[in-house]
Amino acid sequence: MKYIEEAKVIGQWILNTTTKEIDLIAPQIAAEAAPGQFVNVQVSRHTAPLLRRPLGVAGVDRERGVIRLMYRIVGEATKILADVCSGDALSIVGPLGHGFDRNAKKPLLAGGGTGLAPLLYLAESMAADGIKADVLMGGRTADDVFWKDLYEGIAGRIGITTDDGTLGTRGTVMAL
C-alpha cells in the first residue's frame, strides 16, 4: 500500500562533498517500507521544480516511524532539498516499487554511488536475520566510497573500486 505523508525532517547529515542523508518522520511509510523500495519526495510546493524526486529508502526505524534517505546534490531539486532544515515538512509518496528478493543464502550486493543507499537497507535487514552479505561498492574517487564505514559491521567481505584508482581496484564493481 502506498501513502502520501507530510514527513517532518528530523535531521540532515553531510556524507561527503556532494552527498547527504536526510531522516524523516513518516510513520505509515516506515511501517511498510521494504528493502529495495523508494519514495517520491516533493522538494518544493511553491517554486519549480514541480516534479517529485525518487529516492531509495536507505533505512527504517519502525519504532520511531523514521525513514532514512540518501541523495547526491546534482541539480536544482536536490540543491533545494539540501537546504531543508529540521522541523520542516516534506510531502512524500511511498513506499513504491516491489523491493528486493531476500531469499539468497549467500548474497552478493553490488552497486555504486547513491545506488548503494537501498542496498544498505537490504544489508541491515539481512544482518538482523543473521546473514552478512558480501558487498562490492564503487565510486568515482576515494571520496565517493564513504559507504564503507556505513556497511562495516553489517556486511561480510567488502570489495571497493574507484573509477580513478584512488581506492581499491581501478574500474567499476564489475572489475571485481
C-alpha positions in Angstrom: 0.0 0.0 0.0 1.3 3.5 -0.7 0.7 6.6 1.4 1.1 10.4 1.0 2.6 11.7 4.2 3.7 15.1 5.4 7.0 14.0 6.7 8.8 16.0 9.3 12.6 16.4 8.8 14.5 15.4 11.9 18.0 15.9 10.6 20.3 16.1 7.6 24.0 15.0 7.6 26.8 15.5 5.2 28.2 12.2 4.0 30.8 13.7 1.5 31.2 16.8 -0.6 28.1 16.0 -2.8 26.0 13.5 -0.8 23.7 14.0 2.2 21.5 11.9 4.4 18.1 13.1 5.5 15.9 11.4 8.2 12.2 12.0 8.2 9.3 11.1 10.5 6.9 9.2 8.2 5.3 6.5 10.3 3.0 4.9 7.7 5.8 4.6 5.2 8.3 3.4 7.8 5.8 0.7 8.9 5.7 -0.8 5.4 8.8 0.1 3.5 10.9 -3.0 2.5 14.5 -3.0 1.2 14.6 -2.0 -2.4 11.5 0.3 -2.3 11.7 4.0 -2.8 9.7 7.2 -2.1 8.9 10.2 -4.2 9.8 13.5 -2.4 8.3 16.9 -3.3 11.1 19.3 -2.6 9.2 22.5 -3.1 5.5 23.4 -3.2 5.7 26.9 -4.3 8.5 27.1 -6.9 10.0 25.0 -9.7 10.9 22.1 -9.9 7.4 20.8 -9.6 8.1 17.1 -10.1 8.8 14.8 -7.2 12.2 13.2 -6.9 12.5 9.4 -6.4 14.9 8.4 -3.6 15.6 4.8 -2.5 14.9 4.0 1.2 18.3 3.6 2.9 16.9 2.6 6.2 13.9 2.4 8.5 13.3 2.7 12.3 9.8 1.3 12.6 9.6 2.0 16.3 10.2 5.7 15.8 8.5 5.9 12.4 11.6 7.2 10.7 12.9 6.7 7.2 16.4 7.4 6.1 17.2 8.7 2.6 20.5 9.5 0.9 20.9 11.7 -2.1 23.6 13.3 -4.3 23.3 17.1 -4.8 23.3 17.4 -8.6 20.6 19.7 -9.8 18.1 22.4 -8.7 15.8 20.0 -6.9 18.5 18.3 -4.8 20.0 21.8 -4.0 16.6 22.8 -2.6 16.4 19.5 -0.6 19.9 20.1 0.8 18.7 23.4 2.3 15.8 21.8 4.2 16.1 22.1 8.0 15.0 20.1 11.0 11.3 20.7 11.7 10.5 21.4 8.0 7.8 19.2 6.4 8.1 17.4 3.0 5.3 15.7 1.1 6.4 12.1 0.5 4.6 9.3 -1.5 5.6 5.7 -0.7 6.7 3.1 -0.3 6.8 2.4 -4.0 8.3 -0.5 -6.0 8.4 -4.2 -5.2 11.6 -4.4 -3.2 14.4 -6.9 -3.3 14.1 -10.7 -3.3 15.5 -11.7 0.1 15.8 -15.5 -0.5 19.6 -15.7 -1.2 21.6 -17.9 1.2 24.9 -16.3 0.3 24.1 -12.8 -1.1 26.5 -10.6 -3.0 25.4 -6.9 -3.3 27.0 -4.7 -5.9 26.4 -1.0 -6.5 28.0 2.4 -6.8 27.2 5.9 -5.8 23.8 6.5 -4.4 22.7 3.1 -5.7 24.3 1.8 -2.5 21.7 3.5 -0.4 18.9 1.0 -0.9 21.4 -1.8 -0.7 22.4 -0.5 2.8 18.8 -1.1 4.0 19.0 -4.6 2.5 22.3 -5.4 4.2 21.0 -4.1 7.5 17.8 -6.2 7.3 19.8 -9.3 6.3 22.3 -8.8 9.2 19.3 -8.6 11.5 18.3 -12.1 10.2 21.9 -13.4 10.8 23.0 -13.2 7.2 26.0 -11.0 6.3 26.0 -10.2 2.6 29.3 -9.6 0.8 29.3 -6.1 -0.8 31.1 -4.7 -3.9 31.0 -1.0 -3.9 32.2 1.5 -6.4 32.7 5.3 -6.7 34.3 7.8 -9.0 37.0 8.6 -6.4 38.0 7.6 -2.9 35.8 10.5 -1.6 32.8 8.7 -3.1 33.4 5.5 -1.1 32.4 6.8 2.4 29.9 4.0 2.2 32.5 1.5 3.5 32.1 3.0 7.0 28.3 2.6 6.8 28.5 -1.1 5.8 31.1 -2.0 8.5 29.6 -4.5 11.0 26.6 -5.4 8.9 28.3 -6.7 5.8 30.6 -9.7 5.3 33.5 -9.0 2.9 33.6 -5.6 1.3 35.3 -5.0 -2.1 36.0 -1.5 -3.3 36.6 0.0 -6.7 37.1 3.6 -7.9 37.0 4.9 -11.5 40.3 6.7 -10.9 42.0 4.0 -8.9 42.4 6.2 -5.8 41.0 3.4 -3.6 40.6 -0.3 -4.1 40.6 -1.7 -7.6 40.6 0.7 -10.6 37.4 0.4 -12.6 33.8 -0.5 -11.9 32.5 -3.1 -9.5 32.3 -5.4 -12.5 36.2 -5.5 -12.3 35.8 -7.4 -9.0 
